[in-house]
Structures are given as C-alpha cells and as structure tokens.
Amino acid sequence: MLKVSRHFDTAMKLMVGMTETFAEWEVKKDKSNWPWYNQPPEHSKESVIRRCIQIRQELLQVMKELRKL
C-alpha cells in the first residue's frame, strides 16, 4: 500500500505545481504573446506537457498496484 501512496502523492504534487503555473499564466495574461513568451522553464508549455505525462504514469502505477491487492 506504500507504493500506491507514493505514486499518488507524486501525482498530487505535480498537479499542485501545474496549478502554480496556471496562476502564473493568469498574472501574465495582459502581456503580449501571453502566456508563452518569456516564461521561466518551469512555467513553459513543454513543462506542463511533461508534467501531464508524468502524472499519467504515476496514476497508471497506482492502478497497477491496486489491481495487485
């Protein structure tokens, strides 16, 4: 059950990070080329895509571990 918890916790932390990115995008909404121009790497589109992929992997691991129980 510990593995399930760790994978789920990792997915949640990644989602919290994405929430911070979306908040940052809202702040920059009024600027030109929003929100993609001149973003720090952690708030880039590619970073969001990578985090989505990682969240998916973590949740797949949760499902895999739950099926074993």
C-alpha positions as CSV (number, residue, x, y, z in Angstrom):
1,M,0.0,0.0,0.0
2,L,3.0,2.3,0.5
3,K,3.8,2.2,-3.2
4,V,0.2,3.4,-4.0
5,S,0.5,6.2,-1.6
6,R,3.9,7.4,-3.0
7,H,2.7,7.3,-6.6
8,F,-0.5,9.1,-5.7
9,D,1.4,11.7,-3.6
10,T,3.8,12.4,-6.6
11,A,0.9,12.9,-8.9
12,M,-0.8,15.3,-6.5
13,K,2.5,17.3,-6.1
14,L,2.8,17.6,-9.9
15,M,-0.8,18.8,-10.1
16,V,-0.2,21.4,-7.4
17,G,2.8,22.6,-9.5
18,M,0.6,22.9,-12.5
19,T,-1.9,25.0,-10.5
20,E,1.0,27.4,-9.8
21,T,1.8,27.5,-13.5
22,F,-1.8,28.4,-14.4
23,A,-1.8,31.1,-11.7
24,E,1.4,32.5,-13.2
25,W,-0.1,32.5,-16.7
26,E,-3.1,34.4,-15.3
27,V,-0.7,37.1,-14.0
28,K,0.9,37.4,-17.4
29,K,-2.4,37.3,-19.3
30,D,-2.3,41.0,-20.1
31,K,1.2,40.9,-21.7
32,S,1.9,40.4,-25.3
33,N,2.2,36.8,-26.6
34,W,0.7,35.6,-23.4
35,P,1.3,33.2,-21.8
36,W,4.1,31.5,-23.8
37,Y,6.5,34.3,-24.3
38,N,9.4,34.8,-21.9
39,Q,8.2,32.2,-19.3
40,P,10.7,30.6,-16.9
41,P,11.3,26.9,-17.8
42,E,9.1,25.6,-15.0
43,H,6.1,27.5,-16.5
44,S,6.6,26.6,-20.1
45,K,4.1,24.7,-22.3
46,E,6.6,21.9,-22.6
47,S,6.9,21.7,-18.8
48,V,3.2,21.4,-18.5
49,I,3.1,18.6,-21.1
50,R,5.9,16.7,-19.3
51,R,4.1,17.0,-16.0
52,C,0.9,15.7,-17.6
53,I,2.8,12.7,-18.9
54,Q,4.4,12.1,-15.6
55,I,1.0,12.4,-13.7
56,R,-0.4,9.9,-16.1
57,Q,2.5,7.5,-15.5
58,E,2.1,7.9,-11.7
59,L,-1.7,7.2,-11.9
60,L,-1.1,4.2,-14.1
61,Q,1.3,2.8,-11.4
62,V,-1.4,3.5,-8.7
63,M,-3.9,1.4,-10.8
64,K,-1.3,-1.3,-11.3
65,E,-0.6,-1.6,-7.6
66,L,-4.3,-1.5,-6.7
67,R,-5.0,-4.4,-9.0
68,K,-2.4,-6.5,-7.3
69,L,-4.1,-6.1,-3.9
